[in-house]
Structure formats: structure tokens, C-alpha cells
């Protein structure tokens, strides 16, 4: 199987504007930002989606969420931000590698979902 886009970014094969990197996690600016602050936080290890995590992934998931506040604040969203994890077809997951969107900026993000 070919390595996915985010695996290649994590391996440094594809350039990105990184804002965080450690042994397990990479965070970088979204290439097509929806807000003034729009970062992606990914595990370096390939995990397809939130639907495929196990109890063994809990420490990694916790660390991914724990860096969200620091990154959002450092990148220009100190008064709050939104964390989004799109999962599967219904959740509109576009890249089949677990990733957390951190979105924010100086103005409110807006309503969470369009009411039906």
C-alpha cells in the first residue's frame, strides 16, 4: 500500500509549515485554511481514523489534544478555538489518516453545525 499524504508529510517527504514536532506528533498549517488559524495535528504513526483507534492509542490522543491550546494561542487564537476531528464518509474525512483540525482566529468561528 502506498503511504498516505499525511504519512509522507510526517516523514518529511512533503514540505509543510510545521508548528510542532516530537517523536509521535506533527502539527502544521493547513494548506487551504478555512480560518486565520487553521492547523492540523497528526500522529506520525498511521492511524486511519478515530473509528480505528484502540485503548492503546489513548495516551497519544490525549497528547494530541493537550497541545491544541498551546498551538492555538501561539498561532493567534488566544481567546478560544475549535477542535474538529472528521471521521469516515459521513464525517467528511478527506485524508484517511487521523487528524485534528484546530481552527480559530481573532473573530468567533461561528455556529457549530447548520440546524436541520
TIDREN-663353 format. One record per atom (N, C-alpha, C): residue in one letter; z, x, y. Coordinates in steps of 0.05 Angstrom, whole numbers, plus 5000, padded with zeros to 4 digits. Example, Ala and Ser with C-alpha at 12.3 -4.5 7.8 and 13.67 -1.06 7.14 Angstrom:
<pts>
A515652644886/A515652464910/A515652644934/S514252574955/S514352734979/S515752585001/
</pts>
This chain:
<pts>
X500050174976/X500050005000/X500050185025/X498350115044/X498350265069/X500850205085/X501750415099/X504150375115/X503650195138/X505550035145/X505149845167/X505249985194/X504449845214/X504449945242/X507150055250/X509249905245/X511949995254/X512950235238/X512150245212/X512950485196/X511550735208/X509050705217/X507650925229/X508851005256/X509750815272/X511050875297/X513651015291/X515250915272/X517751045265/X517451325256/X515151385242/X514651655232/X513451835253/X512851725277/X511651885298/X508651925296/X507451775278/X504551795275/X502951645297/X504251445308/X503151295330/X505051315354/X504051395377/X505851435400/X507051175410/X509451195420/X510850965432/X512651065455/X513450885472/X515250955494/X518150905484/X519251095469/X521851065456/X524051075477/X526050895472/X528450895489/X530950965472/X530650965446/X532851035428/X531651125401/X532851335390/X532151415362/X534551555350/X535151475325/X537151615309/X536051625281/X537751685262/X536851725234/X535751475221/X536651235231/X535850985218/X534250795236/X534350825262/X533350625280/X531550755302/X529450615310/X527850695333/X527650445351/X527850485377/X527350275396/X525350375417/X523550195424/X521350275442/X520450035458/X518950085480/X517849875496/X515649735481/X515549465484/X513449305472/X510849375486/X508649405471/X506049475483/X504849255500/X505749005495/X504748775510/X507148615519/X508648705540/X511248585547/X510948305558/X512848135549/X512947855558/X514847825582/X516548025587/X518448025608/X518648305620/X519848345644/X520148605655/X521548805636/X523548705621/X524748865600/X523948735573/X522448885557/X521648785531/X521549025512/X523649045496/X523949275477/X523849165449/X523049345430/X523149285402/X525049475389/X526749375372/X528649545356/X527849505327/X527249735313/X526349715286/X527949905268/X528249835243/X529350035224/X527150235217/X527850485212/X525850675204/X524850615175/X526750515159/X526050445132/X524650175133/X522550145116/X521049895116/X522749665104/X523249465121/X524349215112/X522449005122/X521348835105/X519248655113/X520148455134/X522348325130/X523348125149/X526248065145/X527347915163/X530147825160/X530547675134/X528447545124/X528547395099/X528847565075/X528447825077/X528548005054/X530948195055/X532748165074/X535048345075/X537048275054/X538748465047/X540848425028/X543548505040/X545648465025/X548348545035/X548448835041/X546848995027/X546749285032/X545649355060/X544149165072/X543049215099/X544849135122/X547149025116/X548948925137/X549749145157/X550549385148/X551149595168/X548849665186/X546449675175/X544049735191/X543549515211/X543649265203/X543149045221/X545249035243/X547749085236/X549849095256/X549349315277/X548449545268/X547849765287/X545549695305/X543449555293/X541149475309/X542049285332/X543749105325/X544748915346/X546649045365/X548149235356/X550149365373/X548849525396/X546449635391/X545249795413/X543749615433/X543449355427/X541949175445/X543049175473/X545649145476/X546849125503/X546349385519/X546849605506/X546549865520/X543549895529/X541749845511/X538849875517/X538049685539/X538849425537/X538049235557/X539149315585/X541649395586/X542849485611/X541449725622/X541049935606/X539750175615/X536850125625/X535549925613/X532649885619/X532249675641/X534449565653/X534049395676/X534849105672/X536549045652/X537448765649/X540448755645/X542048845665/X544948865662/X546348595662/X545048385672/X546348125674/X545847945651/X544748045630/X544147885606/X541347925595/X540847835572/X538347875558/X538147685534/X535847665522/X535547505498/X534747695475/X535847635451/X535147775427/X533647575409/X531247655400/X529547485384/X528747635358/X529047505335/X528047605310/X526247395298/X523647435301/X521647255289/X521547315259/X521647105243/X521647145214/X519646965200/X517847095185/X515846945169/X513746795186/X512146645171/X509946495183/X510946295204/X512846135196/X513945925214/X515146045239/X516446275236/X517646415259/X515746585275/X513246575268/X511046725282/X511547035282/X512447135259/X512747425256/X509947545254/X509147715272/X506447825273/X506248085258/X508348255259/X508348505244/X510348475221/X509448525197/X511148485174/X513048725169/X514648775189/X516748975189/X518948865207/X521348845197/X523548735212/X523648865240/X523848695260/X524148805287/X525548605305/X527148715323/X528648545342/X527448585369/X526748365382/X525848375410/X528248345428/X528448515448/X530348495469/X528748435494/X529248195506/X527748115529/X529648045552/X528848115576/X530548055599/X529248165625/X530848215644/X529948305670/X531748185691/X530848205716/X532648105738/X532847805740/X530847655730/X530847365732/X531447235705/X532446985705/X533046855679/X530546845661/X531146865635/X528946865615/X527646595613/X529146385617/X528046115614/X529245965590/X528345715586/X529545565563/X528845705537/X530545655517/X530245785492/X527845685476/X527645425473/X525345305459/X524445055474/X521944995471/X520844745482/X521944515465/X523144325477/X524344105462/X522043915453/X522343815428/X520343635417/X521343355416/
</pts>
